[in-house]
Amino acid sequence: MADLVKSLAAFGALSVGTAVRRAASTVGGYLVVGILLAVSLCFLTLAGYRALSQAMGSIHASLIVGCAYLFAALLAALVLQVRRR
């Protein structure tokens, strides 16, 4: 009976260790994806700003890019509020 308990405890410890490693790997993967997404968003924002700046001037380009991010933030806040209810 004691051997069975020891075996179950060892199996449980292995299962927990595997789950922790898998969770850490998943979190690390999502961290890499998030960093790459943030970098790409910076480059896309800069490219869009420069294109708008050449077409309309820097003041209008800044206003358009700023309003686009404000709109995206407000839309995300609205989605979070709707999901909360």
C-alpha contacts under 8 A as a table, 3 or more apart, distances in Angstrom:
res1	aa1	res2	aa2	distance
1	M	4	L	5.17
1	M	5	V	6.48
2	A	5	V	5.14
2	A	6	K	6.21
3	D	6	K	5.04
3	D	7	S	6.05
4	L	7	S	5.04
4	L	8	L	6.12
5	V	8	L	5.10
5	V	9	A	6.10
6	K	9	A	5.06
6	K	10	A	6.12
7	S	10	A	5.10
7	S	11	F	6.08
8	L	11	F	5.03
8	L	12	G	6.03
9	A	12	G	5.04
9	A	13	A	6.14
10	A	13	A	5.08
10	A	14	L	6.23
11	F	14	L	5.11
11	F	15	S	6.15
12	G	15	S	5.03
12	G	16	V	6.15
13	A	16	V	5.16
13	A	17	G	6.09
14	L	17	G	5.03
14	L	18	T	6.09
15	S	18	T	5.12
15	S	19	A	6.13
16	V	19	A	5.05
16	V	20	V	6.11
17	G	20	V	5.17
17	G	21	R	6.21
18	T	21	R	5.15
18	T	22	R	6.09
19	A	22	R	5.07
19	A	23	A	6.05
20	V	23	A	5.08
20	V	24	A	6.07
21	R	24	A	5.09
21	R	25	S	6.09
22	R	25	S	5.08
22	R	26	T	6.18
23	A	26	T	5.05
23	A	27	V	6.12
24	A	27	V	5.10
24	A	28	G	6.03
25	S	28	G	5.07
25	S	29	G	6.10
26	T	29	G	5.05
26	T	30	Y	6.22
27	V	30	Y	5.15
27	V	31	L	6.07
28	G	31	L	4.97
28	G	32	V	6.32
29	G	32	V	5.22
29	G	33	V	6.29
30	Y	33	V	4.94
30	Y	34	G	5.99
31	L	34	G	5.04
31	L	35	I	6.19
32	V	35	I	5.18
32	V	36	L	6.19
33	V	36	L	5.18
33	V	37	L	6.04
34	G	37	L	5.00
34	G	38	A	6.14
35	I	38	A	5.13
35	I	39	V	6.24
36	L	39	V	5.15
36	L	40	S	6.12
37	L	40	S	5.15
37	L	41	L	6.08
38	A	41	L	5.06
38	A	42	C	6.27
39	V	42	C	5.12
39	V	43	F	6.40
40	S	43	F	5.13
40	S	44	L	6.07
41	L	44	L	5.07
41	L	45	T	5.94
42	C	45	T	5.12
42	C	46	L	6.14
43	F	46	L	5.09
43	F	47	A	6.09
44	L	47	A	5.08
44	L	48	G	6.04
45	T	48	G	5.14
45	T	49	Y	5.98
45	T	65	V	7.60
46	L	49	Y	5.05
46	L	50	R	6.07
47	A	50	R	5.19
47	A	51	A	6.18
48	G	51	A	5.14
48	G	52	L	6.11
48	G	65	V	7.97
49	Y	52	L	5.13
49	Y	53	S	5.82
49	Y	61	A	5.77
49	Y	62	S	7.02
49	Y	65	V	6.68
50	R	53	S	4.88
50	R	54	Q	6.17
50	R	61	A	7.85
51	A	54	Q	5.32
51	A	55	A	6.31
52	L	55	A	5.01
52	L	56	M	5.70
52	L	57	G	6.97
52	L	58	S	7.57
52	L	60	H	7.77
52	L	61	A	5.10
53	S	56	M	5.35
53	S	57	G	4.40
53	S	58	S	4.59
53	S	59	I	7.75
53	S	60	H	7.30
53	S	61	A	5.10
53	S	62	S	7.95
54	Q	57	G	5.89
54	Q	58	S	7.62
56	M	60	H	6.14
56	M	61	A	6.59
57	G	60	H	5.77
57	G	61	A	6.21
58	S	61	A	5.00
58	S	62	S	6.02
59	I	62	S	5.23
59	I	63	L	6.30
60	H	63	L	5.05
60	H	64	I	6.11
61	A	64	I	5.15
61	A	65	V	6.13
62	S	65	V	5.31
62	S	66	G	5.91
63	L	66	G	5.13
63	L	67	C	5.97
64	I	67	C	5.20
64	I	68	A	6.11
65	V	68	A	5.07
65	V	69	Y	6.40
66	G	69	Y	5.30
66	G	70	L	6.16
67	C	70	L	4.87
67	C	71	F	5.97
68	A	71	F	5.14
68	A	72	A	6.21
69	Y	72	A	4.98
69	Y	73	A	6.10
70	L	73	A	5.12
70	L	74	L	6.15
71	F	74	L	5.14
71	F	75	L	6.05
72	A	75	L	5.09
72	A	76	A	6.15
73	A	76	A	5.10
73	A	77	A	6.17
74	L	77	A	5.03
74	L	78	L	6.13
75	L	78	L	5.03
75	L	79	V	6.25
76	A	79	V	5.10
76	A	80	L	6.24
77	A	80	L	5.09
77	A	81	Q	6.19
78	L	81	Q	5.10
78	L	82	V	6.18
79	V	82	V	5.15
79	V	83	R	6.12
80	L	83	R	5.15
80	L	84	R	6.16
81	Q	84	R	5.13
81	Q	85	R	6.82
82	V	85	R	5.62
